[in-house]
Amino acid sequence: MTLILGMPKMFRMNDSQIIDLLGGTSAVSKLFEPEIAPASVSDWRKKGIPNARRQTLKLLRPDIFGALTAPQSTQSQEAA
């Protein structure tokens, strides 16, 4: 299972938890209809979400993946 890297440990989620946040196996499968069957999404829970599919999910559901992204530290730049 893949962990979202760069996040505080308490906020890291594995791929199964991400699929749950996206609405579950059937809901994720419907995002990829007709190419991806629910059985394939179920396998992602154990083997991990393939990178290409993860990128598609990020584009389709930025609301979910935006919430999983660790806040970037901002550094103010001094005027020269």
C-alpha positions as CSV (number, residue, x, y, z in Angstrom):
1,M,0.0,0.0,0.0
2,T,1.2,3.4,-0.9
3,L,1.5,6.2,1.7
4,I,1.2,9.8,0.7
5,L,4.7,11.0,1.3
6,G,5.7,14.3,2.6
7,M,2.7,14.4,5.0
8,P,2.8,14.4,8.7
9,K,2.6,10.8,9.9
10,M,-0.9,11.3,11.5
11,F,-2.3,12.4,8.1
12,R,-0.8,9.7,5.9
13,M,-3.3,7.5,4.2
14,N,-2.9,4.3,2.4
15,D,-4.5,3.6,-1.0
16,S,-7.4,1.7,0.5
17,Q,-8.3,4.7,2.7
18,I,-8.0,7.0,-0.3
19,I,-10.4,4.7,-2.2
20,D,-12.8,4.9,0.7
21,L,-12.6,8.7,0.7
22,L,-13.4,8.7,-3.0
23,G,-16.6,6.8,-2.3
24,G,-15.5,3.2,-2.3
25,T,-14.6,0.6,-4.9
26,S,-17.7,1.0,-7.1
27,A,-17.5,4.8,-7.1
28,V,-13.9,4.8,-8.1
29,S,-14.6,2.2,-10.8
30,K,-17.4,4.4,-12.2
31,L,-14.9,7.3,-12.6
32,F,-13.0,5.1,-15.1
33,E,-16.0,3.4,-16.9
34,P,-15.9,1.3,-18.9
35,E,-12.2,0.6,-18.7
36,I,-11.8,-0.3,-15.0
37,A,-14.0,-2.9,-13.3
38,P,-14.7,-2.9,-9.6
39,A,-12.5,-6.0,-9.2
40,S,-9.5,-4.1,-10.5
41,V,-10.1,-1.2,-8.0
42,S,-10.4,-3.8,-5.3
43,D,-7.0,-5.1,-6.3
44,W,-5.6,-1.5,-5.9
45,R,-6.5,-1.7,-2.2
46,K,-3.8,-4.4,-1.9
47,K,-1.4,-3.6,-4.6
48,G,-1.6,0.2,-4.7
49,I,-3.2,2.6,-7.1
50,P,-1.2,2.6,-10.4
51,N,0.5,5.9,-10.9
52,A,-1.3,6.8,-14.1
53,R,-4.7,6.1,-12.4
54,R,-3.6,8.2,-9.4
55,Q,-2.8,11.1,-11.6
56,T,-6.3,10.8,-13.2
57,L,-7.9,10.7,-9.8
58,K,-6.1,13.8,-8.7
59,L,-7.4,15.6,-11.8
60,L,-11.0,14.3,-11.4
61,R,-11.2,14.8,-7.6
62,P,-8.9,17.6,-6.5
63,D,-11.2,18.1,-3.5
64,I,-10.0,14.8,-2.1
65,F,-6.3,15.0,-3.1
66,G,-6.0,18.7,-2.2
67,A,-7.1,17.8,1.4
68,L,-4.4,15.0,1.4
69,T,-1.6,17.3,0.4
70,A,0.6,18.6,3.2
71,P,0.7,22.4,3.4
72,Q,3.8,23.9,1.8
73,S,6.0,25.9,4.1
74,T,6.1,29.5,2.9
75,Q,9.1,31.6,3.3
76,S,8.9,35.3,2.8
77,Q,11.4,36.9,0.6
78,E,13.0,40.1,1.8
79,A,13.0,43.0,-0.6
80,A,16.5,43.6,-2.0
